[in-house]
Amino acid sequence: MPPTLASLVQHSALKLTVRAGADRLGTPVRWAHASELADPVPYMDGGELLLVTATNLDADDPESMRRYVRRLAGAGVAGVGFAVGVNYDNVPAALVEAAEEAGLPLLEVPRRTPFLAISKAVSAAIAADQYRAVTAGFEAQRELTKAALAGDGPAELLARLAAHIDGWAALYDTSGAVLAAAPDWAARRAARLTPDVERLRDRPAPASVVVGDNEDRVELQSLGTGRRARGALAVGTGAALGTAERYAVHSAVALLTLTTARSRSLQGAEQRLGAAVLRMLLAGQPDHARAVAGDLYGGLLDAPFRLLIAEAAAPAGSELLTETMEAAAARTGEALLLVPEAERVVVLAADGGSAVAACAAYAEAQDDRAPREGGAEDSDVVVGLSAPSGPIAVSAAYKQAEQALSVARRRGRALVEHEELAAGSVLPLLADDAVRAFADGMLRALYEHDAKGRGDLVASLRAWLSRHGQWDAAAADLGVHRHTLRYRMRRVEEILGRSLDDPDVRMELWLALKTTEAATPAEE
């Protein structure tokens, strides 16, 4: 603890006596400074014990003392030490009253106690406090280093850090999810800070921010040294961190950053192995792929998995998506095969697992976000997801993911699953300007004929096609005689110059009708 007015009063060699502000002796003293200026405030930083003899003060004048003391209190001066036996035999009553009124501690300094002795006592106490802080900081660094080298994960490191700061600590992954916390109850408190961690993640590392108030003060520190943070550390205390606590936090940040960097190097090696496994699977060599995968990816190949291909507007987007998936897989212990390919990333992930769910949630959040003026954000991605697959069908799964990716780009969606394409209608895939232009051109002559009141050829054609050319059923739907319907179909052939006996013509007309029907509500 730094020296306080109380510790100076208790210093037996100084013989100081309290004349005012006895209830504020716990105030820390940053320095002791002697000044005989009538207004020393411009030269004060706050926290000083001001030592005076009142050479240039009218210490018996109540109003003068009120102004003097109010100025000192407003500047954050810790207290005043008044030397008796120099200019005044006793501490002037006007000064005592002014100090009591302002709540500023006032100490009487006997003549036999030089100001230099007080300054030395303050300096020695500050040096001793700094030495204790540095010693405690080094001790914390040793303990935290042992915990980091133990290989038991971050839990023990966080537990020791929490003990050193007399508070709590939590570690977050890149997505803002809590990986570990100490004590255990802190996990719930830490989870409420995820939005703050996400904002910190977007700033270049290293970065820090303080949230909360003095009763619930939390400091967030980013982990990593690159362009993007690789995680965050939160420390919660009831007050600002002291020197010793600051040493401990800085040591924890350094150790966790090194651990993260080591993990990234290991991850790079795993990605190279994963790339080899993927190449073998795509080449139709599942047995060789299993042999290379070993324990790292072997479990992934033993159950249905999904293959996804992700493309991003900027590298930051694919990085953030893969980090989100990696964090989700790490929390549940899932294997995740991830291979960067130029501007895209190919991933094999367990079907129904947390990594695929995290990818879907990421894409949903992107779709829900209002588009920014000027185009896609750096974090925007487009993902194509295959149907569940196995080792012998990876090549087909890759094609499925590419097809889904192409549709996702065309539809302006963040993620499309191949199963949507297989189970849904083909029309949404063709609903673009080129198809609409084809449909309008093919049916324009029929619509122009009907507009002149010469019949209802478009509706008749639709009914006939929907009934697969069955005359009686189609005529019944229209409420006309089948001979009337036959006449109308002959007129359709004459106007279009196409034969309805041709299955390709019937298919094109049906698609044209469905396309114009889908576009009509939007045009209205």
C-alpha positions as CSV (number, residue, x, y, z in Angstrom):
1,M,0.0,0.0,0.0
2,P,1.3,3.6,-0.7
3,P,1.9,5.8,2.3
4,T,-1.1,7.6,3.8
5,L,-1.6,10.5,6.1
6,A,-2.4,8.0,8.9
7,S,1.0,6.2,8.4
8,L,2.8,9.5,8.6
9,V,1.0,10.5,11.8
10,Q,1.9,7.1,13.2
11,H,5.6,7.5,12.2
12,S,7.2,7.9,15.6
13,A,10.1,10.0,14.4
14,L,8.0,12.7,12.8
15,K,5.8,13.6,15.8
16,L,3.0,14.9,13.7
17,T,-0.3,16.0,15.3
18,V,-3.7,16.1,13.6
19,R,-5.5,19.5,13.8
20,A,-8.3,18.9,11.2
21,G,-9.7,16.2,9.0
22,A,-9.1,13.3,11.3
23,D,-11.7,11.3,9.4
24,R,-9.7,11.5,6.2
25,L,-6.3,10.2,7.2
26,G,-6.6,7.2,5.0
27,T,-5.9,9.5,2.0
28,P,-2.9,8.2,0.0
29,V,0.1,10.5,-0.3
30,R,1.8,10.6,-3.7
31,W,4.5,13.1,-2.6
32,A,5.5,15.7,0.0
33,H,6.2,19.2,-1.3
34,A,7.2,22.4,0.5
35,S,5.9,25.7,-0.9
36,E,5.5,29.2,0.5
37,L,3.6,30.5,-2.6
38,A,0.3,32.3,-1.8
39,D,-1.2,30.1,-4.6
40,P,0.8,26.9,-5.2
41,V,-2.1,25.1,-7.0
42,P,-0.7,25.7,-10.6
43,Y,2.3,23.6,-9.6
44,M,0.4,20.7,-8.0
45,D,-0.6,17.3,-9.6
46,G,-2.9,16.2,-6.7
47,G,-2.2,13.8,-3.9
48,E,0.6,15.8,-2.4
49,L,1.1,16.6,1.3
50,L,1.8,20.4,1.1
51,L,4.3,21.6,3.7
52,V,4.1,25.3,4.7
53,T,5.3,27.8,7.3
54,A,2.9,30.6,6.1
55,T,5.7,33.0,5.3
56,N,3.6,34.7,2.6
57,L,0.2,33.9,4.0
58,D,-2.1,35.9,6.2
59,A,-2.9,32.8,8.3
60,D,-5.0,34.7,10.9
61,D,-7.5,36.0,8.3
62,P,-10.5,33.7,8.1
63,E,-11.6,34.7,4.6
64,S,-8.1,34.5,3.2
65,M,-7.6,31.0,4.7
66,R,-11.0,29.9,3.3
67,R,-10.0,30.8,-0.2
68,Y,-6.5,29.3,0.2
69,V,-7.8,26.0,1.6
70,R,-10.7,25.7,-0.9
71,R,-8.1,26.1,-3.7
72,L,-5.9,23.3,-2.3
73,A,-8.9,21.0,-1.7
74,G,-10.1,21.6,-5.3
75,A,-6.7,20.7,-6.7
76,G,-6.7,17.3,-4.9
77,V,-4.1,18.1,-2.3
78,A,-3.9,15.2,0.2
79,G,-3.3,17.4,3.2
80,V,-1.4,20.4,4.7
81,G,1.5,20.1,7.1
82,F,1.9,23.4,9.0
83,A,5.3,24.0,10.7
84,V,4.9,25.7,14.1
85,G,7.7,27.8,15.8
86,V,8.8,29.4,12.6
87,N,6.3,32.2,11.7
88,Y,3.5,31.1,14.0
89,D,3.9,29.5,17.5
90,N,0.7,27.6,17.0
91,V,-1.4,26.6,14.0
92,P,-3.7,29.6,13.4
93,A,-7.3,29.1,14.3
94,A,-8.4,30.6,11.0
95,L,-6.5,27.9,9.1
96,V,-7.9,25.1,11.4
97,E,-11.5,26.3,10.8
98,A,-11.0,26.6,7.1
99,A,-9.5,23.1,6.9
100,E,-12.4,21.6,9.0
101,E,-14.9,23.4,6.8
102,A,-13.3,22.1,3.6
103,G,-12.7,18.6,4.9
104,L,-8.9,19.0,4.2
105,P,-6.6,17.2,6.7
106,L,-4.3,19.5,8.6
107,L,-1.2,18.3,10.4
108,E,0.9,20.2,12.9
109,V,4.6,19.8,12.3
110,P,6.8,20.5,15.3
111,R,9.9,22.8,14.9
112,R,12.3,19.9,15.6
113,T,10.9,18.0,12.6
114,P,12.4,19.3,9.3
115,F,10.4,19.2,6.2
116,L,13.1,17.1,4.7
117,A,12.5,14.3,7.2
118,I,8.9,14.2,6.1
119,S,9.8,14.1,2.4
120,K,12.3,11.3,3.1
121,A,9.7,9.3,5.0
122,V,7.2,9.7,2.1
123,S,9.9,8.8,-0.5
124,A,11.0,5.8,1.5
125,A,7.4,4.5,1.9
126,I,6.7,5.0,-1.8
127,A,9.9,3.1,-2.7
128,A,9.1,0.3,-0.3
129,D,5.6,0.0,-1.8
130,Q,6.9,-0.1,-5.3
131,Y,9.5,-2.8,-4.3
132,R,6.7,-4.9,-2.8
133,A,4.6,-4.4,-5.9
134,V,7.5,-5.4,-8.2
135,T,8.3,-8.4,-6.0
136,A,4.7,-9.5,-6.0
137,G,4.5,-9.0,-9.7
138,F,7.5,-11.2,-10.3
139,E,6.1,-13.9,-8.0
140,A,2.8,-13.8,-9.9
141,Q,4.7,-14.0,-13.2
142,R,6.5,-17.2,-11.9
143,E,3.3,-18.8,-10.8
144,L,1.5,-18.0,-14.0
145,T,4.3,-19.2,-16.1
146,K,4.3,-22.6,-14.2
147,A,0.5,-22.8,-14.8
148,A,0.9,-22.1,-18.5
149,L,3.7,-24.7,-18.9
150,A,1.8,-27.4,-17.0
151,G,-0.2,-28.1,-20.1
152,D,-3.6,-28.3,-18.3
153,G,-5.1,-25.5,-20.4
154,P,-5.9,-22.0,-19.3
155,A,-8.1,-22.9,-16.2
156,E,-5.2,-23.1,-13.7
157,L,-3.6,-19.9,-15.1
158,L,-6.9,-18.0,-14.7
159,A,-7.4,-19.3,-11.2
160,R,-4.0,-18.1,-10.1
161,L,-4.5,-14.7,-11.8
162,A,-7.9,-14.3,-10.1
163,A,-6.2,-15.0,-6.7
164,H,-3.4,-12.4,-7.4
165,I,-5.8,-9.6,-8.4
166,D,-8.4,-10.5,-5.7
167,G,-11.1,-10.7,-8.3
168,W,-12.1,-12.9,-11.3
169,A,-10.6,-13.7,-14.7
170,A,-12.1,-15.1,-17.9
171,L,-10.7,-16.1,-21.3
172,Y,-12.7,-15.6,-24.6
173,D,-12.2,-17.1,-28.0
174,T,-12.3,-15.0,-31.3
175,S,-16.1,-15.3,-31.5
176,G,-16.5,-13.7,-28.0
177,A,-17.5,-17.0,-26.3
178,V,-16.2,-17.8,-22.8
179,L,-13.6,-20.6,-22.9
180,A,-12.8,-20.6,-19.2
181,A,-13.3,-18.5,-16.1
182,A,-12.1,-18.4,-12.5
183,P,-13.7,-18.7,-10.0
184,D,-16.5,-20.8,-11.6
185,W,-19.2,-18.2,-10.7
186,A,-17.5,-15.7,-12.9
187,A,-18.5,-17.5,-16.1
188,R,-22.0,-16.0,-16.0
189,R,-20.7,-12.5,-15.4
190,A,-18.1,-12.9,-18.2
191,A,-20.8,-14.1,-20.7
192,R,-22.6,-10.7,-20.4
193,L,-19.5,-9.0,-21.8
194,T,-19.5,-10.8,-25.2
195,P,-20.7,-7.6,-27.1
196,D,-17.7,-5.7,-25.6
197,V,-15.3,-8.5,-26.5
198,E,-16.7,-8.4,-30.1
199,R,-16.0,-4.7,-30.4
200,L,-12.5,-5.1,-29.0
201,R,-11.9,-7.9,-31.5
202,D,-12.4,-5.4,-34.4
203,R,-9.5,-3.3,-33.1
204,P,-5.8,-4.0,-34.0
205,A,-4.1,-6.0,-31.2
206,P,-3.0,-5.3,-28.6
207,A,-5.9,-3.3,-27.4
208,S,-7.7,-2.8,-24.1
209,V,-10.9,-1.3,-22.7
210,V,-12.4,-0.8,-19.3
211,V,-16.1,-1.3,-18.7
212,G,-18.3,-1.1,-15.6
213,D,-17.8,1.2,-12.6
214,N,-15.6,1.2,-9.5
215,E,-17.8,-1.4,-7.8
216,D,-17.8,-3.7,-10.8
217,R,-14.7,-2.7,-12.8
218,V,-13.7,-5.0,-15.7
219,E,-10.7,-4.6,-17.9
220,L,-10.6,-6.4,-21.3
221,Q,-7.3,-7.1,-23.0
222,S,-7.0,-8.5,-26.5
223,L,-4.6,-11.4,-27.2
224,G,-2.4,-11.5,-30.2
225,T,0.1,-9.3,-32.0
226,G,-1.3,-9.4,-35.5
227,R,-3.9,-7.5,-37.4
228,R,-6.7,-9.4,-35.7
229,A,-7.0,-10.4,-32.1
230,R,-7.0,-14.1,-31.4
231,G,-9.0,-13.9,-28.2
232,A,-9.4,-11.7,-25.1
233,L,-8.8,-11.7,-21.4
234,A,-11.2,-10.1,-18.9
235,V,-10.2,-9.3,-15.3
236,G,-12.8,-8.1,-12.8
237,T,-11.9,-6.2,-9.7
238,G,-13.6,-3.8,-7.2
239,A,-11.1,-1.0,-7.9
240,A,-8.4,0.1,-10.4
241,L,-5.5,-2.3,-10.7
242,G,-2.5,-1.6,-8.5
243,T,1.1,-2.0,-9.7
244,A,1.4,-5.7,-8.5
245,E,-2.0,-6.6,-10.1
246,R,-0.9,-4.8,-13.3
247,Y,2.2,-6.9,-13.5
248,A,0.2,-10.1,-13.1
249,V,-2.3,-9.1,-15.8
250,H,0.4,-8.2,-18.3
251,S,2.1,-11.5,-17.6
252,A,-1.1,-13.4,-18.2
253,V,-1.7,-11.5,-21.5
254,A,1.8,-12.3,-22.7
255,L,1.5,-16.0,-21.7
256,L,-1.9,-16.5,-23.3
257,T,-0.7,-14.7,-26.5
258,L,2.3,-17.0,-26.7
259,T,0.0,-20.0,-26.2
260,T,-2.3,-18.7,-28.9
261,A,0.6,-18.2,-31.3
262,R,1.8,-21.7,-30.6
263,S,-1.7,-23.0,-31.3
264,R,-1.7,-21.2,-34.6
265,S,1.5,-22.8,-35.7
266,L,0.2,-26.2,-34.7
267,Q,-3.0,-25.4,-36.6
268,G,-1.0,-24.6,-39.7
269,A,0.6,-28.0,-39.6
270,E,-2.8,-29.6,-39.1
271,Q,-4.2,-27.7,-42.2
272,R,-1.4,-29.0,-44.3
273,L,-2.2,-32.6,-43.2
274,G,-5.9,-31.8,-43.8
275,A,-5.1,-30.6,-47.3
276,A,-3.4,-33.9,-48.1
277,V,-6.4,-35.9,-46.7
278,L,-8.8,-33.8,-48.8
279,R,-6.8,-34.4,-52.0
280,M,-6.9,-38.1,-51.5
281,L,-10.7,-38.1,-50.8
282,L,-11.3,-36.1,-54.0
283,A,-9.1,-38.5,-55.9
284,G,-11.3,-41.4,-54.8
285,Q,-8.8,-42.9,-52.4
286,P,-10.6,-43.1,-49.1
287,D,-8.5,-45.8,-47.6
288,H,-5.3,-43.9,-48.2
289,A,-7.0,-40.8,-46.8
290,R,-7.9,-42.7,-43.6
291,A,-4.3,-43.8,-43.2
292,V,-3.0,-40.3,-43.4
293,A,-5.8,-38.8,-41.3
294,G,-4.8,-41.0,-38.3
295,D,-6.3,-39.9,-34.9
296,L,-6.5,-36.3,-35.9
297,Y,-9.2,-36.6,-38.6
298,G,-10.0,-40.3,-38.5
299,G,-13.1,-39.8,-36.3
300,L,-14.5,-37.3,-38.7
301,L,-14.4,-39.8,-41.5
302,D,-16.2,-42.4,-39.5
303,A,-19.5,-40.6,-39.4
304,P,-21.5,-38.5,-41.9
305,F,-20.0,-35.1,-42.5
306,R,-20.8,-32.0,-44.5
307,L,-18.5,-30.3,-47.0
308,L,-18.7,-26.6,-47.3
309,I,-17.0,-24.0,-49.5
310,A,-16.8,-20.4,-48.3
311,E,-15.8,-17.4,-50.3
312,A,-15.4,-13.9,-48.8
313,A,-15.3,-10.3,-50.1
314,A,-12.0,-9.9,-48.1
315,P,-9.7,-12.2,-46.2
316,A,-11.1,-11.0,-42.9
317,G,-14.4,-12.5,-43.7
318,S,-13.2,-16.1,-44.2
319,E,-10.8,-15.7,-41.2
320,L,-13.7,-14.7,-39.0
321,L,-16.0,-17.5,-40.2
322,T,-13.3,-20.2,-39.8
323,E,-12.3,-18.9,-36.4
324,T,-16.0,-19.0,-35.4
325,M,-16.3,-22.6,-36.5
326,E,-13.0,-23.6,-34.9
327,A,-14.0,-22.2,-31.6
328,A,-17.4,-24.0,-31.8
329,A,-15.7,-27.3,-32.6
330,A,-13.1,-26.8,-29.8
331,R,-15.8,-26.3,-27.2
332,T,-17.4,-29.6,-28.1
333,G,-14.3,-31.6,-29.0
334,E,-15.2,-32.1,-32.6
335,A,-12.7,-32.7,-35.4
336,L,-12.7,-30.1,-38.1
337,L,-10.8,-30.4,-41.4
338,L,-10.2,-26.9,-42.8
339,V,-8.2,-26.2,-46.0
340,P,-7.6,-22.7,-47.4
341,E,-7.8,-22.6,-51.2
342,A,-6.7,-19.3,-52.7
343,E,-9.7,-17.0,-52.0
344,R,-11.9,-19.7,-50.6
345,V,-11.9,-22.2,-47.7
346,V,-13.0,-25.8,-47.9
347,V,-14.2,-27.4,-44.7
348,L,-15.2,-30.9,-43.7
349,A,-17.3,-30.8,-40.5
350,A,-19.5,-33.3,-38.6
351,D,-23.1,-33.4,-39.9
352,G,-25.3,-32.0,-37.2
353,G,-22.3,-30.8,-35.2
354,S,-21.6,-27.5,-33.5
355,A,-19.2,-26.2,-36.3
356,V,-21.9,-26.5,-39.0
357,A,-24.4,-24.9,-36.6
358,A,-22.0,-22.0,-35.9
359,C,-21.5,-21.5,-39.7
360,A,-25.3,-21.4,-40.2
361,A,-25.7,-18.9,-37.3
362,Y,-22.9,-16.7,-38.7
363,A,-24.6,-16.7,-42.1
364,E,-28.0,-15.9,-40.6
365,A,-26.6,-13.0,-38.7
366,Q,-25.0,-11.7,-42.0
367,D,-28.3,-12.0,-43.9
368,D,-30.2,-10.2,-41.1
369,R,-27.7,-7.3,-41.1
370,A,-28.8,-4.4,-43.2
371,P,-26.4,-4.1,-46.2
372,R,-23.9,-1.2,-45.9
373,E,-23.9,1.5,-48.5
374,G,-21.0,0.9,-50.9
375,G,-21.2,-2.9,-51.0
376,A,-20.3,-5.9,-48.9
377,E,-18.5,-5.6,-45.6
378,D,-15.1,-7.2,-45.1
379,S,-16.7,-9.8,-42.9
380,D,-19.2,-10.9,-45.5
381,V,-19.0,-14.5,-46.8
382,V,-20.9,-16.7,-49.2
383,V,-21.2,-20.4,-48.3
384,G,-22.3,-23.5,-50.2
385,L,-23.1,-26.5,-48.0
386,S,-23.3,-30.1,-49.4
387,A,-25.7,-32.8,-48.3
388,P,-24.5,-35.3,-45.6
389,S,-21.7,-37.4,-47.2
390,G,-19.1,-40.0,-46.5
391,P,-15.5,-40.7,-47.5
392,I,-16.4,-42.4,-50.8
393,A,-18.5,-39.6,-52.0
394,V,-16.4,-36.5,-51.3
395,S,-16.0,-35.6,-54.9
396,A,-19.8,-35.5,-55.3
397,A,-20.1,-33.5,-52.1
398,Y,-17.6,-31.0,-53.4
399,K,-19.7,-30.5,-56.6
400,Q,-22.8,-30.1,-54.4
401,A,-21.1,-27.4,-52.3
402,E,-19.9,-25.6,-55.4
403,Q,-23.5,-25.7,-56.9
404,A,-24.9,-24.4,-53.7
405,L,-22.2,-21.7,-53.5
406,S,-23.1,-20.5,-57.1
407,V,-26.8,-20.3,-56.2
408,A,-26.0,-18.4,-52.9
409,R,-24.0,-15.8,-54.9
410,R,-26.9,-15.4,-57.4
411,R,-29.6,-15.1,-54.7
412,G,-27.5,-12.7,-52.6
413,R,-27.6,-15.1,-49.6
414,A,-24.9,-15.9,-47.2
415,L,-25.5,-19.7,-47.2
416,V,-27.4,-22.2,-49.3
417,E,-27.6,-25.9,-48.6
418,H,-27.6,-28.3,-51.5
419,E,-30.7,-30.0,-50.0
420,E,-32.6,-26.8,-50.6
421,L,-31.9,-27.2,-54.3
422,A,-32.7,-30.9,-54.4
423,A,-36.0,-30.5,-52.5
424,G,-37.2,-27.2,-53.8
425,S,-38.4,-25.9,-57.2
426,V,-36.2,-25.2,-60.1
427,L,-37.9,-22.0,-60.8
428,P,-36.1,-19.9,-58.2
429,L,-32.8,-20.9,-59.8
430,L,-34.0,-19.4,-63.1
431,A,-35.7,-16.3,-61.7
432,D,-33.2,-13.8,-63.2
433,D,-33.5,-11.1,-65.9
434,A,-32.5,-13.4,-68.7
435,V,-35.2,-16.0,-68.0
436,R,-37.8,-13.3,-67.6
437,A,-36.9,-11.8,-70.9
438,F,-37.2,-15.2,-72.5
439,A,-40.6,-15.8,-71.0
440,D,-41.9,-12.4,-72.0
441,G,-40.7,-12.9,-75.5
442,M,-42.2,-16.3,-75.9
443,L,-45.6,-15.4,-74.6
444,R,-45.9,-11.8,-75.8
445,A,-47.9,-12.6,-78.9
446,L,-50.4,-14.7,-76.9
447,Y,-50.9,-11.9,-74.4
448,E,-51.4,-9.3,-77.2
449,H,-54.0,-11.6,-78.8
450,D,-55.9,-11.9,-75.6
451,A,-55.7,-8.2,-74.9
452,K,-57.7,-7.5,-78.1
453,G,-60.6,-9.6,-76.8
454,R,-60.1,-12.4,-79.3
455,G,-60.1,-15.2,-76.7
456,D,-58.3,-16.5,-73.7
457,L,-55.4,-18.3,-75.1
458,V,-52.9,-17.9,-72.2
459,A,-55.4,-19.4,-69.6
460,S,-56.3,-22.2,-72.0
461,L,-52.7,-23.0,-72.6
462,R,-52.0,-23.1,-68.9
463,A,-54.9,-25.4,-68.2
464,W,-54.0,-27.7,-71.0
465,L,-50.4,-28.0,-69.9
466,S,-51.3,-28.5,-66.3
467,R,-53.6,-31.4,-67.3
468,H,-50.7,-32.9,-69.4
469,G,-52.7,-32.5,-72.6
470,Q,-55.9,-34.2,-71.4
471,W,-58.7,-32.4,-73.4
472,D,-61.7,-33.3,-71.3
473,A,-60.1,-32.5,-67.9
474,A,-58.6,-29.2,-69.2
475,A,-61.9,-28.1,-70.8
476,A,-63.8,-28.9,-67.6
477,D,-61.3,-26.7,-65.7
478,L,-62.0,-23.9,-68.1
479,G,-65.8,-24.4,-68.3
480,V,-65.7,-24.8,-72.2
481,H,-66.3,-27.6,-74.7
482,R,-63.3,-29.7,-75.6
483,H,-63.7,-28.7,-79.3
484,T,-63.4,-25.0,-78.2
485,L,-60.2,-25.9,-76.4
486,R,-58.8,-27.8,-79.4
487,Y,-59.5,-24.7,-81.5
488,R,-57.6,-22.5,-79.0
489,M,-54.6,-24.8,-79.0
490,R,-54.4,-24.7,-82.8
491,R,-54.5,-20.9,-82.6
492,V,-51.6,-21.0,-80.0
493,E,-49.6,-23.1,-82.5
494,E,-50.3,-20.8,-85.4
495,I,-49.4,-17.6,-83.4
496,L,-46.2,-19.1,-81.9
497,G,-45.2,-21.0,-84.9
498,R,-44.4,-24.0,-82.6
499,S,-45.9,-27.5,-82.4
500,L,-47.4,-28.5,-79.0
501,D,-46.6,-32.1,-79.9
502,D,-42.9,-31.3,-79.2
503,P,-42.1,-32.0,-75.5
504,D,-39.4,-29.3,-75.5
505,V,-41.9,-26.7,-76.6
506,R,-44.4,-27.8,-73.9
507,M,-41.6,-27.6,-71.3
508,E,-40.5,-24.1,-72.4
509,L,-44.0,-22.8,-72.4
510,W,-44.7,-24.2,-69.0
511,L,-41.5,-22.6,-67.6
512,A,-42.4,-19.3,-69.3
513,L,-45.9,-19.3,-67.8
514,K,-44.5,-20.1,-64.3
515,T,-41.9,-17.4,-64.6
516,T,-44.3,-14.7,-65.6
517,E,-46.7,-15.7,-62.8
518,A,-43.9,-15.5,-60.2
519,A,-42.9,-12.0,-61.6
520,T,-46.4,-10.5,-61.7
521,P,-46.8,-9.8,-58.0
522,A,-43.5,-8.0,-57.8
523,E,-44.3,-5.9,-60.9
524,E,-47.6,-4.8,-59.4
